[in-house]
Every structure is written in C-alpha cells, then in structure tokens.
Amino acid sequence: MNPRHAAALALVGWYLMMPPLAADLDSTCGADRLLPATSDLFVSLLTWRNPSEVNMIRCDSLRHEVRYDAPMSDWSQVGSFESLAACQAEYESNQRPLNNEEVLNGGIAKMELSDEGEQHPSDESLQIRAKTVEISVRGETGGMKCVATDDPRLKEK
C-alpha cells in the first residue's frame, strides 16, 4: 500500500448512524410546530375532533414508521469511532434488549394513548400499542449503519 493511501485511511473515522422516523421528517410533527397540517384541519372537520388532537394521532403513527430510504444526511449520529470494528461493536451492543424494555414500551404506549384522548385505555389497547412501539424501536436500532466520516452521503441535502 502506498503511504498516501495509508495516511488517508488513518484519517477516516466511523459514525454509527440511525435512520429517522417518519415524524422526524415531517415538520408538522415537531415540538416547535405552530399550526397543524392542512390535512389535520380537514380531518378535524370530518371527524369533529380538535385539529391538535388529529395532529397528535397522526404524528404518533408516524413515530412508528422507520424511514430507511431517507437520505443519509437525515439520519441521526449515534456515536463516533476511530475504527470500523469499534463502530460494529457498538452496533451489536445496541441490538441487545434492555432489561426494562417492556416497561418502557408500556409507558410510551400509555402516554401516546393518553395524548390521543384515551384516558383509560384497555389492557388490550395498551398491549397492542406497546408491541407497535417495540417493533419501531427494534426497526430503528436494527437499521443502524456504520458509515465512514468522509462518506459523501452525509453532506447531501
């Protein structure tokens, strides 16, 4: 190997990147949103619901949709590593379930259902939503990738 190539390879680091959720890419789902989306206003007229409630329900749904096809520049950087092996080791550690994962998923499910107007959801509704949360979290962490710090896809926008 030529010394210039060796030096260039030594400068390359690695990022562990996580794909975004559809809600992350929808500006009407952010905490800083001022107005609901036009579609939320239309649905609120049809269903006789508050536009904010319609927006909350739609955005909760989008928080369960992992967008693997999003440009790499929209992905989140989870970690930075000096070697590909270190990045892959972190990826592997993120694939293991947490000790309290079921409790966390249940809490998120209860919070989402409460936000959507179900103050006393049934156990079945909670279990179904908790499973949906688990699937989206697994999809997001399972979709992580190690990407070189000089990858041109990180700069695209």
N, C-alpha and C positions, 0 to 999 in steps of 0.2 A: 504494500500500500504506500502510496506517495505521501510524504509528510504533510502536504497541504490538506489532503483528504482526511488524514488522521486528526489534524487540528480542527477542521470543520466539524467532524463527528464529535469531538470532545466538547464543542460549544453547544451542541444540541441537547436540550433538556426535554422533559416529557410532562405533559399535563394529563391528568385524569379528568375527562370531560363527561358531563351527564346531560342527556337530552332534555329539552324543555317540555313542559306540559302545554297543552293547547291554550290553557288560561294564561300562561306566561306570555304567549304571543298575541293575545287579544287585549288591546289597550282598554277596552271597556270592562275588563275584569280586574284591573289593578286597584290598589287601595287609594290611589290618587285620582281615580275617575271622578269626573264632575257630573256627567249625565249618563243615563243608561243608553244602551244601543238603541237605534231606531227599531230594530226587531223586538226588543224588550217592550217598548212602548206599544207596538202593535199587538203583541201577545197579551199585554196587560189589559188592553181594551177588549179583546176577545174573551178573556178569562175572568174579568172583573177582579184582577189582583193588582196590588201595588207594583209599579214598574221596578222599584228597588228589589222587591221580593222575586220578581221574574228574573231580574239580572242575577241575583244570588243563586237561584236554582240553576240557571244556565251556566254560570261560571263554576259552580260546584261540579257540574257534569264535566266541564272542560278540564277541571283539575285531575280528572281520572284518565285523561287521554294523553298518552306519551307520543310526542311528535319526533320520531326517529328520522323523518325526512327533512326536518328543519335544517337550515344552513348551519354549519359548524360554528359560525360566529354568534349564533343564538344559544348555543349550548352553555352550560354553567361549568366553570372550572372548579373542580372539587379538591384538587391537590396539584402540587408541583414537585417534580422528582428529577434527580440527576441521571437516573438510568431507567431504561425500559423495564428491567427486572423489578426495580422498586415500585414503579407505577403498576405493574401487573400484580405485585404482591398486595398493594392497597386495593386494587380491583377485587381480588379474591377475598380479602377480608370484608369488603362491603357486600359480598354475596351471602355471608352467613346471617341467619336470622338473629334478631336481638332477643334478649331474654324476656323483655316485656312488650314485644311487638304486638301481641294480641290485645293487650290492654290499651296500647297507644292507638291501634286501629279502631278499637271500640270507642275511645274518646273522641277521635276525629269524626267517626260516624255520627255519634250523638250530637256533636257540635254542628255538623253540617245539617242534620235533620232539624235541629232546633232553629238554625238560621233560616231554614226553608219553611218555618211555621209549624212544624210538628213538635209541640212541646212535650208530648208523652208518646213517643213512637213505640210501636210494639217490639217485642223481642225479635220477631222475625224480620222486621224492617231494619233493626239495628244490625242483625247478623248479616243480612244481605249487603247493607252499605259497608260494614266493616270488611267484608270479603272483597268488595269493589275497591276499597282503599288499599287493601293488601295487594291486590293484583296490580294496581297502578304503581305502588311503591316498588314492587318487585320488577315491574316493567321498566321503571326509570333507572333503578340501580343495575338491573341486568343489561340495560342498553348503554352503560358507561363504556368509554373507549379511551385507550391511551393514545395520545396524539403528540407528535413532535412539536416543540415550541416554535419551530420555523415553518410549520405546515401553512401553506398559503390560504387554506380554507378558513383559518382563524381570523383572517383580515377581511374576508368578503362581507359586503353589506350592500 
